[in-house]
Amino acid sequence: MLDVIIYNLEKVIFVGKAKSIIFPGEMGVFEVLPYHKPLLTRLVNGKIIVDAEVFPIRCGIVGINHNKATVVIEE
């Protein structure tokens, strides 16, 4: 399971564990599963899907490291 934290500049939007996360990346939509390689990338307009929960975003950045996903977004 991935530890996930999603927040914007004002508040924490989501904290929890997930089996998969789908992100809108600059080169297309991509999925992150447990034990993913370390990653730092920008996000574009679209939606983040954490298991079954959907979070619409305008842009953002995600860092993946040691089964932890830290996401900063602009809604």
JOURWO-V742637 format. One record per residue. N is the residue number from 1. RES is the residue in one letter. SS is DSSP state (H for helix, E for strand, L for the rest). PHI is phi in degrees with one decimal (999 if undefined). D_CENTER is the distance of its C-alpha to the mean C-alpha in Angstrom with 2 decimals. Layout:
# JOURWO-V742637
N/RES/SS/PHI/D_CENTER
N/RES/SS/PHI/D_CENTER
This chain:
# JOURWO-V742637
1/M/L/999/13.77
2/L/E/-94.7/10.53
3/D/E/-83.5/10.46
4/V/E/-124.9/7.40
5/I/E/-133.9/7.86
6/I/E/-121.9/6.69
7/Y/E/-147.0/9.72
8/N/L/-110.5/11.81
9/L/L/-72.0/15.09
10/E/L/-106.7/16.99
11/K/L/-158.4/15.38
12/V/E/-82.9/12.85
13/I/E/-96.5/11.35
14/F/E/-151.8/10.08
15/V/E/-136.6/11.07
16/G/E/171.4/11.75
17/K/E/-114.0/11.72
18/A/E/-145.2/10.46
19/K/L/-83.9/12.24
20/S/E/-156.1/9.63
21/I/E/-134.9/6.23
22/I/E/-111.3/7.01
23/F/E/-119.9/5.84
24/P/E/-90.6/8.85
25/G/E/-92.3/10.00
26/E/L/-62.4/13.40
27/M/L/-98.5/15.17
28/G/E/130.5/13.85
29/V/E/-73.7/11.36
30/F/E/-140.6/10.13
31/E/E/-115.4/9.25
32/V/E/-116.8/8.42
33/L/E/-116.9/11.10
34/P/L/-53.4/12.78
35/Y/L/68.0/14.67
36/H/L/-66.5/12.69
37/K/L/-60.7/14.29
38/P/L/-56.5/13.13
39/L/E/-152.4/11.10
40/L/E/-138.8/10.58
41/T/E/-151.9/10.02
42/R/E/-84.9/10.14
43/L/E/-115.4/8.59
44/V/L/-115.3/11.38
45/N/L/-54.7/12.67
46/G/E/161.8/11.52
47/K/E/-142.2/9.32
48/I/E/-98.8/6.04
49/I/E/-116.5/7.84
50/V/E/-106.1/7.60
51/D/L/50.4/11.09
52/A/L/-108.8/13.18
53/E/E/-90.5/11.54
54/V/E/-115.7/10.63
55/F/E/-126.8/9.30
56/P/E/-71.8/11.03
57/I/E/-137.9/10.28
58/R/L/-95.0/12.82
59/C/E/-166.5/11.05
60/G/E/172.6/8.82
61/I/E/-145.6/7.89
62/V/E/-131.0/5.59
63/G/E/-121.4/7.94
64/I/E/-118.3/8.54
65/N/E/-163.0/12.01
66/H/L/51.8/14.29
67/N/L/62.4/12.07
68/K/E/-127.1/9.87
69/A/E/-111.5/6.19
70/T/E/-112.7/6.65
71/V/E/-125.5/4.91
72/V/E/-113.1/8.02
73/I/E/-127.3/8.72
74/E/E/-115.7/12.13
75/E/L/-88.4/13.06
